[in-house]
Amino acid sequence: MTDVEGPSTPSDPRASLRNRVFVVGAGLMGTGIAAQCALAGYAVTLEDVNPELVGRGLERVKKTLDHAVRRGKATPEATETALQGIDTAIGLRRTDTAQIVIEAAPENLELKRGLFREIEAAADPQALLATNTSSLPITSIASVLQDPGRLVGIHFFNPVLQMELVEVIPGHRTRPEATQAAEAFARALGKTVVRSTDSPGFVTTRAIGVLVNEATWMLYEGVSTRVEIDTAYKLGFHHPMGPFELADLVGLDTLVSIMDVLWDGFRDPKYRACPLLRRMVEAGKLGRKSGEGFYSYPPRGTPAGAD
Ligand SMILES: NC(=O)c1ccc[n+]([C@@H]2O[C@H](COP(=O)([O-])OP(=O)(O)OC[C@H]3O[C@@H](n4cnc5c(N)ncnc54)[C@H](O)[C@@H]3O)[C@@H](O)[C@H]2O)c1
């Protein structure tokens, strides 16, 4: 495993090889990870399946960096340098020049396994392979690799630039050096690392699943109203958001999938998804992304009170 402690300076001739991060998937998380790595001085390749998606991803990276400037978190010069350090790719062939490959494709086990088979065939054998999965077992993803010891979970949070936490998850066969390299990499990005074993839902996904599910059971049983339950969590425990506000942000479909992962992994009734959560998903109430979840979100520009 090569040393992945930190980026080289932009003028470092090794930058094109030793310190390149290849990000697979230019969606919400991939673009955030790309922006974060570029700001920290890594050369970045942002990849997706077609030019349109990669173009959209690059635009999103620019917006993320502009937002960081507006919040006083980065200088215009630093973001300009960061942008210059990002290039794009279609397909995985160019993983061969990267020191770290981070997969941020959709949350689907077979898709991720297929991607890592391809990545292993193309990438530098010394490169660290990482997945940003929030709930799939690292061991299952790695099981298709000839060398499963090099794959580790590096779980970033949304929005990547603003969230300080990174969860590092070694699979059952992950070599200690790979885990250490992943932790050193996350720290080089300025993150605080929490290590989790490859237990269903790790630490954070299990925590959010149970938190929202329990609140939904209380609503379902008529213990209190959604607004009062949200208020109780916020004022009682200093949570910045109530569980239903959080559920609407994360997506109710994602939360049901999380509960199903916990149920599959533990077979413990405490992880049974509340029927109300499931019914709401079936009704298309997914949260902010569908315009309605536990609360309603009228499209921007809709006059107040309009149907
Ligand atoms: N959204 C979150 O808040 C969040 C937080 C932490 C972790 N995650 C995890 O990060 C991963 C990505 O989530 P997201 O929210 O960014 O999803 P997303 O749908 O926004 O982005 C996924 C991207 O992957 C691309 N893609 C699909 N197939 C591909 C392929 N074969 N090769 C390369 N790219 C491909 C898609 O075109 C899309 O641009 C998931 O595993 C998710 O569980 C998400």
The ligand as an SDF file (V2000), in Angstrom:
LIG
                    3D

 44 48  0  0  0  0  0  0  0  0999 V2000
  -26.9000   11.0490   -0.1390 N   0  0  0  0  0  0  0  0  0  0  0  0
  -26.3530   10.9900    1.0640 C   0  0  0  0  0  0  0  0  0  0  0  0
  -26.7030   11.7750    1.9780 O   0  0  0  0  0  0  0  0  0  0  0  0
  -25.2760    9.9880    1.3560 C   0  0  0  0  0  0  0  0  0  0  0  0
  -24.4910   10.1320    2.5050 C   0  0  0  0  0  0  0  0  0  0  0  0
  -23.4560    9.2150    2.7430 C   0  0  0  0  0  0  0  0  0  0  0  0
  -23.2300    8.1720    1.8570 C   0  0  0  0  0  0  0  0  0  0  0  0
  -24.0280    8.0510    0.7380 N   0  0  0  0  0  0  0  0  0  0  0  0
  -23.7230    6.9530   -0.1750 C   0  0  0  0  0  0  0  0  0  0  0  0
  -22.9790    7.4900   -1.2620 O   0  0  0  0  0  0  0  0  0  0  0  0
  -23.2580    6.7540   -2.4680 C   0  0  0  0  0  0  0  0  0  0  0  0
  -23.7300    7.7250   -3.5310 C   0  0  0  0  0  0  0  0  0  0  0  0
  -24.8860    8.3810   -3.0800 O   0  0  0  0  0  0  0  0  0  0  0  0
  -25.3910    9.7500   -3.7480 P   0  0  0  0  0  0  0  0  0  0  0  0
  -26.4130   10.3060   -2.8190 O   0  0  0  0  0  0  0  0  0  0  0  0
  -24.2260   10.5890   -4.1620 O   0  0  0  0  0  0  0  0  0  0  0  0
  -26.1100    9.1890   -5.0610 O   0  0  0  0  0  0  0  0  0  0  0  0
  -26.4230    9.9640   -6.4250 P   0  0  0  0  0  0  0  0  0  0  0  0
  -27.5310    9.2200   -7.0610 O   0  0  0  0  0  0  0  0  0  0  0  0
  -26.5580   11.4300   -6.1820 O   0  0  0  0  0  0  0  0  0  0  0  0
  -25.0850    9.7570   -7.2790 O   0  0  0  0  0  0  0  0  0  0  0  0
  -24.6740    8.5300   -7.8220 C   0  0  0  0  0  0  0  0  0  0  0  0
  -23.9250    8.8160   -9.1050 C   0  0  0  0  0  0  0  0  0  0  0  0
  -23.3550    7.6040   -9.5650 O   0  0  0  0  0  0  0  0  0  0  0  0
  -23.4910    7.5640  -10.9650 C   0  0  0  0  0  0  0  0  0  0  0  0
  -23.4100    6.1870  -11.4510 N   0  0  0  0  0  0  0  0  0  0  0  0
  -24.4050    5.2650  -11.6290 C   0  0  0  0  0  0  0  0  0  0  0  0
  -23.8980    4.1380  -12.1510 N   0  0  0  0  0  0  0  0  0  0  0  0
  -22.5590    4.3440  -12.2810 C   0  0  0  0  0  0  0  0  0  0  0  0
  -21.4940    3.5440  -12.7880 C   0  0  0  0  0  0  0  0  0  0  0  0
  -21.7090    2.3160  -13.2370 N   0  0  0  0  0  0  0  0  0  0  0  0
  -20.2620    4.0770  -12.7980 N   0  0  0  0  0  0  0  0  0  0  0  0
  -20.0380    5.3380  -12.3480 C   0  0  0  0  0  0  0  0  0  0  0  0
  -21.0050    6.1340  -11.8690 N   0  0  0  0  0  0  0  0  0  0  0  0
  -22.2520    5.6370  -11.8330 C   0  0  0  0  0  0  0  0  0  0  0  0
  -24.8440    8.2000  -11.2320 C   0  0  0  0  0  0  0  0  0  0  0  0
  -24.9390    8.6390  -12.5880 O   0  0  0  0  0  0  0  0  0  0  0  0
  -24.8180    9.3440  -10.2360 C   0  0  0  0  0  0  0  0  0  0  0  0
  -24.2320   10.5140  -10.7910 O   0  0  0  0  0  0  0  0  0  0  0  0
  -24.2840    5.6990   -2.0680 C   0  0  0  0  0  0  0  0  0  0  0  0
  -23.6220    4.4990   -1.7700 O   0  0  0  0  0  0  0  0  0  0  0  0
  -24.9260    6.2840   -0.8050 C   0  0  0  0  0  0  0  0  0  0  0  0
  -25.4580    5.3030    0.0550 O   0  0  0  0  0  0  0  0  0  0  0  0
  -25.0160    8.9390    0.4630 C   0  0  0  0  0  0  0  0  0  0  0  0
  1  2  1  0
  2  3  2  0
  2  4  1  0
  4  5  1  0
  4 44  2  0
  5  6  2  0
  6  7  1  0
  7  8  2  0
  8  9  1  0
  8 44  1  0
  9 10  1  0
  9 42  1  0
 10 11  1  0
 11 12  1  0
 11 40  1  0
 12 13  1  0
 13 14  1  0
 14 15  2  0
 14 16  1  0
 14 17  1  0
 17 18  1  0
 18 19  2  0
 18 20  1  0
 18 21  1  0
 21 22  1  0
 22 23  1  0
 23 24  1  0
 23 38  1  0
 24 25  1  0
 25 26  1  0
 25 36  1  0
 26 27  1  0
 26 35  1  0
 27 28  2  0
 28 29  1  0
 29 30  1  0
 29 35  2  0
 30 31  1  0
 30 32  2  0
 32 33  1  0
 33 34  2  0
 34 35  1  0
 36 37  1  0
 36 38  1  0
 38 39  1  0
 40 41  1  0
 40 42  1  0
 42 43  1  0
M  CHG  2   8   1  16  -1
M  END
$$$$
